[in-house]
Amino acid sequence: MNAFLTILLLIIANVFMTFAWYGHLKLQQLKVIGDNTPLYAIILLSWGIALAEYCFQVPANRIGFTGNGGTFSLMQLKVIQEVITLVIFTLFTVVFFKGESLQWNHFAAFACLILAVYFVFMK
């Protein structure tokens, strides 16, 4: 249960993170944010979204870390988080930015990530 909760919280955190980092680009395309919106306003908007990300990321790491009775080592937590980040980012890009497409090298990179997960969990 601990591992499931950790991964669920990491997924939620990464959805917020992706929107904090890249959502303003889509909002600009949709004309919700004007081309001349000051950068500081975009940064403040992103920080507000990133605060929600931290509200899930920090508990995920605390719950999941073996030092707190969790299931994962720090290295395992980081690799899991990176894989989740790239999966969420890929879905975000394909769904919200229709001009972006997946290429063969993206799939090769995903294969390398799967290998990274395998190696970090290897005893």
N, C-alpha and C positions, 0 to 999 in steps of 0.2 A: 504493500500500500504506500509506503514511504517513497519508493522509487517512482510509482505512478504519479503521486502528488507532485514530486519534484519536477518530473517531465512536463506535466500539465501546466504548472506555474511557469516553467521556462518557455513553453509555447506561447502562453498569454503574454509574457514579458516581451518576447520577440515580435509579436504582432504590434504591440505598442512601439517598440524600438524602430521597427521598419517604417511605421507611419511617421514617427518623429523625424527620422532621417530623410525619408523620401516622399512622404505624403504631400509636402508643400509643392513639390514639382507637379503632381497631379492636380492639386488645387489651382495651381497657376494655369495649367492647360484648360481646366474647366472654367477659368475666369472668375473663380471664387476669390482668388488673391490676384491683385493686379500686377502687371509687369514692373510697375514702379513702386511696389510696396517696399518700404525700407527693410534692409537686411536685419536690423535689430528686432523688428516686429516678427520676422520669420523665425529668428533665433528664440525669441521669447515663446512663441507658439510651440516650437519644437521642444523647448525645455519643459513646458507644461505637460506635453504628451510624454516626454521622457520620465517625468516624475511618476506617472502611472506605471511605466515600465519598471522602475526601481521598486515600486511597491509589490511587484511580483518576483522580480529577479533576486532581490536580497533574501526573502523568505525561502525561495527555491534552493538557493545555495546553503542556507542555514539548515534547512530540513534535510537536504540530500547529502551533506558532508558527513563522512564517516566519523570525524572528530566530534560531531554532535549527535551521534547515534544513527546517522543516515547510511545510505547504501553505497555512495560513490566517493572515490578519492577526489582530490582537487583536480588532478589531470583528467579524470573521467568526466567530472562536471564540466570542465572547459571544453572538451571535445564534443560532448553531447550538446552543449550550448551552441557551439560553432555549426554543427550539423543542422540543428533546428533553425538557426539564423539563416543559413543558406537555403534551406527548404522553404521557409516563410518568405524570404526575399524573392526566390524564384517564382513562387505562386503569385506574390504581389506584382511582380514585373509582368508575368504572362497575362494575368487577369486585368490589371489596371493600365498597363502600357502596351497596347495592342501592337505597336510597331516593333517591339522587342520580341525576338524569337530565340528558341533554344537551338544551339548548334552542336555538332558532334563533340567539340572540345569541352562543352559544358557537361555533357554526359560522362566524358572521360574524367573530368574533375570530380563529379559526383562519385564515380567508382573509386577514386583515390580517397574521398571522404569515408566511404564505407570501409575501405582498408584501414584508414586511421582509427575508426571506431573499433574494428577488429583488433588491431594491435594494442590499443590503449587498454582494452579489457582482457588481453591475453595474459595468462599467469606465467 
